[in-house]
């Protein structure tokens, strides 16, 4: 189930990149068809889809994101 977070989208991504190290902008990724998070910037209305990418063993290896506009 997708979680909606109302926060500055750019700051949210900066924090994710600092924590996980690997964050990729992949506009047509299958991982984003059902994202883990949709970050909505309350000031601009900008939305960003965010999904965690993991290996078969369940270890998180990175984050995939794309802007909705």
C-alpha positions as a Markdown table, in Angstrom:
| # | Residue | x | y | z |
|---|---|---|---|---|
| 1 | Unk | 0.0 | 0.0 | 0.0 |
| 2 | Unk | 1.3 | 3.4 | -1.0 |
| 3 | Unk | 2.0 | 5.9 | 1.8 |
| 4 | Unk | 1.5 | 9.6 | 1.1 |
| 5 | Unk | 4.0 | 11.9 | 2.8 |
| 6 | Unk | 3.5 | 15.7 | 2.9 |
| 7 | Unk | 7.0 | 17.1 | 2.9 |
| 8 | Unk | 9.5 | 19.0 | 0.8 |
| 9 | Unk | 10.1 | 16.4 | -1.9 |
| 10 | Unk | 13.7 | 17.6 | -2.7 |
| 11 | Unk | 14.7 | 17.5 | 1.0 |
| 12 | Unk | 13.1 | 14.0 | 1.4 |
| 13 | Unk | 15.2 | 12.7 | -1.5 |
| 14 | Unk | 18.4 | 14.3 | -0.2 |
| 15 | Unk | 17.8 | 12.5 | 3.2 |
| 16 | Unk | 17.2 | 9.2 | 1.4 |
| 17 | Unk | 20.3 | 9.6 | -0.7 |
| 18 | Unk | 22.4 | 10.4 | 2.4 |
| 19 | Unk | 21.0 | 7.4 | 4.2 |
| 20 | Unk | 20.9 | 4.8 | 1.5 |
| 21 | Unk | 23.7 | 6.0 | -0.8 |
| 22 | Unk | 22.1 | 4.7 | -3.9 |
| 23 | Unk | 19.1 | 6.5 | -5.3 |
| 24 | Unk | 18.2 | 6.4 | -9.0 |
| 25 | Unk | 15.8 | 8.4 | -11.0 |
| 26 | Unk | 14.1 | 5.8 | -13.3 |
| 27 | Unk | 11.0 | 7.3 | -14.9 |
| 28 | Unk | 9.6 | 4.1 | -16.5 |
| 29 | Unk | 10.7 | 1.6 | -13.8 |
| 30 | Unk | 8.4 | -1.3 | -13.0 |
| 31 | Unk | 9.3 | -0.6 | -9.3 |
| 32 | Unk | 7.3 | 2.6 | -9.5 |
| 33 | Unk | 4.1 | 1.1 | -10.8 |
| 34 | Unk | 3.1 | 0.6 | -7.2 |
| 35 | Unk | 5.4 | 3.0 | -5.2 |
| 36 | Unk | 6.1 | 2.6 | -1.5 |
| 37 | Unk | 5.8 | 6.4 | -1.0 |
| 38 | Unk | 4.3 | 9.4 | -2.8 |
| 39 | Unk | 5.9 | 12.5 | -1.5 |
| 40 | Unk | 3.8 | 15.7 | -1.9 |
| 41 | Unk | 5.3 | 19.1 | -1.4 |
| 42 | Unk | 2.6 | 21.1 | 0.4 |
| 43 | Unk | 3.9 | 24.4 | -1.1 |
| 44 | Unk | 4.4 | 23.6 | -4.7 |
| 45 | Unk | 2.1 | 20.5 | -5.1 |
| 46 | Unk | 5.0 | 18.6 | -6.7 |
| 47 | Unk | 4.7 | 14.9 | -6.3 |
| 48 | Unk | 7.5 | 12.3 | -6.3 |
| 49 | Unk | 7.0 | 8.5 | -6.4 |
| 50 | Unk | 9.6 | 6.5 | -4.4 |
| 51 | Unk | 10.2 | 2.8 | -4.2 |
| 52 | Unk | 12.8 | 0.7 | -2.4 |
| 53 | Unk | 14.7 | -1.8 | -4.5 |
| 54 | Unk | 15.7 | -5.1 | -2.9 |
| 55 | Unk | 17.4 | -8.3 | -3.8 |
| 56 | Unk | 15.8 | -11.7 | -3.5 |
| 57 | Unk | 17.2 | -12.1 | 0.0 |
| 58 | Unk | 15.4 | -9.0 | 1.1 |
| 59 | Unk | 18.4 | -6.8 | 1.6 |
| 60 | Unk | 17.6 | -3.2 | 0.6 |
| 61 | Unk | 20.1 | -2.1 | -2.1 |
| 62 | Unk | 18.7 | 1.3 | -3.2 |
| 63 | Unk | 15.9 | 3.7 | -3.9 |
| 64 | Unk | 14.2 | 4.4 | -7.2 |
| 65 | Unk | 12.2 | 7.6 | -7.7 |
| 66 | Unk | 10.5 | 9.8 | -10.3 |
| 67 | Unk | 8.7 | 13.1 | -10.4 |
| 68 | Unk | 5.0 | 13.2 | -11.2 |
| 69 | Unk | 5.0 | 16.9 | -12.0 |
